[in-house]
Amino acid sequence: MSETYTALEAFAEAGAYHTRLVQKELRDLPRPAQGLPVVVKVQYTSLNYKDALSAAGHPGITRQYPHVPGIDAAGTVYHSEDPRFAVGDAVIVTSYDLGMNTAGGLAGFIQVPADWVVPLPSGMTLQESMAWGTAGLTAAMAIAKLRANGLSPAQGPVVVTGASGGVGSLSVLLLAHLGYTVWAVSGKPEYHEQLKALGAAECLDRDAVDDTSGRPLLRPRWAGAIDTVGGNTLATLLKACQKEGSIAVCGLVRSPAFETTVYPWILNGINVLGIDSAEYPAPLRQARWQELAAVTPALQADLARLTQEIPLTAVPEVLTQMLAGKTRGRYRVKL
C-alpha cells in the first residue's frame, strides 16, 4: 500500500495550534492496536464541533500532535483483513476514537478496527450519509431514547437547544418529520426562518430557556427536550418540563456544569437521558443508520438546504468560525 494522499493536519508551533495540508503515505497509517484493520478510501466527511476542538489543541480531545482530525468518514473499502468487508464496499465510520487520537476523516484514507465500520444502508449514498454524519446519528439516538421513554407527539412541544448547530438543526428536522411540535432555541435570530422551514413550530431566543429566578421548579412548558448546550439552559429545561417528561442531553456548548435541585426528579419524575455517540453499540448504531436511510428520500430537499459542501482547503476557516460560534447547519467535505 504505497499510495500518497492529502490530509489536513493539526500541529503545535510556538505554543499555538495550526492546521496545514500535507501529503502522507498510506503505508504509514498506524495499524489499530486491537481488532482486524480495515482501510477506507474516504470520499466524504463532515465537520463537527469536536473536530474544531481537536484542531485547536484541546487536550481532552486529542493528546498527541501532529494529528489528523475528523470524527466522520464515508467511502469505500480499500483493504480489509476482516471477512465482513470486501474491497469496494461502501461504508461509514463515525465517532469511536476516529479523529480524536486515531487519524481521522479529514484525509484521503483512514485505517480503523473493523468493529467501527458500518455498511452503507441500502437507499443512501455516501454523499447523503455525510449530510447526517455524527450530528445526524446523535439526533437519531436522542429521538430513539426519548421515544423509548414514552415521549409522544400528543404530549406537547419538544424543545431543541442549539438549534442552529448540526445536532440541533437535524433534531428539529427529524422531530418535525415524526409529527412532534418543535420549539427551536437559537441565539441567531437570522436563522429562525430557516428553522421554521425545517419544521419548527416556534423559534425561541436563548433567554427563554435561561431562568435566573432561583426557583427550584417553574410552570411546565414542554414535554421534553434535546439539549446540546448544557449549563443553566439544561437546568431551566429540567425545571419547566412537564411531569414524566424526558430530556436527552448530548452537548455542552455553554457549560459542562449546571446547578439545580432534586425537585424535577422527585416531584415531576423527569427522565434525564444521556446520549453517548462515541461508544454507541454497533447493533444500535446500524439500526439508527437504517432509520436515517429510511427518511432521507423524504428529507432530501431539507438536507440540501442545511448542508454546505466544501473542499478540504476550506476546512481550516470553517473550524475557526465553528469555535467562534459563527457557523450554522452542516458542512460536508468532499475529498
N, C-alpha and C positions, 0 to 999 in steps of 0.2 A: 504494500500500500504506500505508493510514493507520490500521490497527488499533492499538489500545492493548492491552498485555499486561502481566502481572505477572512479575517476575523477582526472584531472590534475588541481591543484590549485595554483594560483599565490598568494604570500603573502609578506608582508613587514617585514623586520627584521633588526634592527640596521642601519636604513637609506638606506637599499638596498632592491631590489625586487628579489625574488627567486621563483622557482616552486617546487612542490612536488606531488607525487601520494598519494591520500588519499581515504579512504573508507567513503562513505556517505550513508545516509538512504533516500530512495525515499520519504518517508513521510515528510522529511524536506525541499523538494524543494519548494521555495516560490510560492504561487499562484499568477497568474498575477493580477495586480491592476485593469485592465479593460479587458472585454471580457471573453467568456467562455473558460476554460482551456482545453488543450489537452496535454497529457503526451506521449512522443515519446521515445521508446526504440531505442537508437542510434546504428546503425551498422557501419556507416562510417561517417567521417568528412573529411575536408581538411584544409590545413594551408594557411593563408593569412597574409599579412604584418600587418594588423590591429590586428591580434592575437598576433604577436610578440610585438607590441606596448603595448597591454593590459597586457601581461605577464611581461613587463618591467616597469610597473607602470606609463604609460603615462596618465596624468590627463585629457587630452582631450578625452580619450577613455573610461577609467574606473575610477569611483570616489571612490569606496569603496573596500577594501581588507580585508580578503582573498576573492578571486574571481576565477571562472572557465571561462577561455577564450573559444573562438571557435565560429566564426560567421556563420559556416556552420554545418548542420546535415542532415543525411538521415537515415531513419529507419522505424519502424512500430508503429502504434498507440497502446499504452498500455492501455490508458484510455482516454475517451473523454466525455465532457459534451455538446458538440456541435453535433447536429444530422447530420451535413455534413460529419462527420468522425466516422468510426466504428473501433472497436478493430481489429487489424491485417492489416488495410490499410497501404500500402506503401506510404510514404510521404517524402517531402523535406522541410526543413526550412532553409532559408538563410537571413542574414542581419537583418533589423529592429534593435531592441536593443539586439538581441541574441549575447552573448559573450562580450557585452560591459558593461552594468550594469544589465543584466539578465544572470543568469548562462548559460554557453554556451555548445557547442557541443563536447568539449574535455572531455566527460563524458559518462557514460552508459545510462543516461536518461536526458531529458530536459522537462520542463513544460512551455508552451507558450500559448498566446492567439490563438484561432482557426483561426483568420484572418491572422496570419503569416504562416499558413500551406498550402502547395501546394501539391495536389495529384501527385504522381509519374507519369509522362506521359507514355502512352502506348508505348511499344517497348524499354524502357530504364530501366536498372537495377539500384538498389541503388548504386552499386559499380561504374557504369558508371556516375551516377549523380554527384558523388564527384570527378570524374576526371575533371568535369566542375566547380562545386561549384560557389561561388560568383564571382570568376575570370571569369568563362565562361559566367555567367549571365551578368556581366558588359560588356564583349566584345560583346555579342549579343545585349545588349541595345545600345552600341555605334554604331554598324553597322546599326541597325534599324533606328537610328536617322540620321545617315549620308545618308542613302538611302532615307529616308523621305524628306530630304532637297536636293535631286536631284543628289547625287553623284553616278555616274555610272562607270563601268569599262572602258568605252570608253574615259573618261575624262582625264585619266592619272594616274600616280602612287599614291599610298596611303602610307604615312609614318606611321610606328608604332614605338614609342619610348619605351624604357624599354622592348625591345622585348625578353629578356631572362627571364623576370618575368612571373608570372601566367597570368595576364590580357594580357600582351604583346604577349606572345607566342600563346595563344589561339586566339587572334585577328589576328595574322599572319595566323594561320591555317584556320580560318573561312573566312577571306577575300580572301585568295587564292582559297579556295573551291568555292567561289562565282564568281570567274573569274577576280578578281582585280589583278593588278600588285602591288606587295607589296615591299616596301623598309623597311627593318627591321633595327632599330638602336639599337646597343648594345655596351657597353664598354667592353665586354668579347669576344675577338676575337676567343677564343677556342670554342665558342658556335655558330659561324657563319655557320658552315657546317650543324649543326642540324636545324638552322633556314631555310636554303635553302631546307633541306629535308622536312620541314613543308610547303614549298611553296613560300618562299621569293625569289623574282627575284634578289634583291641586298641586301647586308648587309653593313651598313654604321657604321663608328665609331661615337662616341658621338660628336667629333669635327665638323662633317659635319652638325650638327644642333645646333651649338653654336656660332652664329655670334657675334663678338665683335666690328664690324666696326663703330657702332653708327648710321648707315644709317637707315632711317625710313622704307624703302622698299628695297627688294632685287629682283634679277632676279627670275621670277616664276619658280619653280622646281617641285612642286607636286600639285595634285588636291585636296588633303585632308589629314587628319591625325587622328590617335588616340594617344593621349598624356597621358602617365602615369607618367610623370616626373615633369612638371611644370617649374618654374624659367625661365632662359634665353632660355632654349630649347623651351618652348612654345612661347616666343617672336620671336624666329627665325622661327618657323613653320608658324606663322602669317605673317611675313614679306616676306616669299618666297612662299606663297600659290598663286595658280592661281586665277584669277578673279572668283567670285561667288563660290569659294571653301568652304569646311567645315572642321572644326577641332573639334573633340569630346574630351573633357577634363575630365579625370577621375582619375587623380593621382597627387601626389606632392612629389615624392621621392626625387627630387632635392631641391625644394623650393615651398612654397605656394604663394610666391610673384614673380611678374615679372614686368619689365618696358618696355613700348612700347609707340607708338603714336596712334592716331586715324586713321592714314592713311590706314592701312589694311582694315578698315571698310568703310571709306567714299570714298576711291578711288578704292578699289578692291572688295568691297561688301562681305567680308569674313564672314561666319557664324561660331560663336563660340558656341558650343553645350555642355551644362553642363550635366554630367551623375551622377545621384544620385541613387546608387543601394540600399541604406538603406531603403528609403521610397517609392520605386517604386510601383505604384498602382497594386493591386492584379490581375486585368484582364490582364494588360500588362505583368506582371510577368509570369502568366500562358502561355501567348502567346509566350514569349521568351523561356520558358522551352519546349514548344511543338516544336519550331523551332530547338532547340538543340537536342531533341529526334529524329527529322526527319533526321538530318545529322550524328548522331552518328554512324549508321552502316557503312557509307562510310569512317568515320574517325577513326575507332577503332584502327587501327594499329598505326596511328599518336598519338592518345591519350595514347596508351600504351607506346610509346617511351618517351612521355612528362612526364608521371606520375610515381613517385616512391611511392610504398605502404609501409608504416612503421607502427610499433606498437606504442601504446601510450607512452611506455617507451622511445622511440627515439625522441619524440617531443621537449623536452627542448633544446637539442643540435641543432636541425634544426631551432628553433625560434631564438637562439643566432646567428647562421650563417645568418639567414634572415636579422636581424638587421645590420649585418656587410656587407651586400650586396654580400654574397658568395654563395647564393643558385640560382638555376635556375629551370625553369619548375614548375611542380606541385607536391605537397606532399599530398597523400591521407592517412588518418589514419584509420586503421581497429580497431574498438572497439571489 
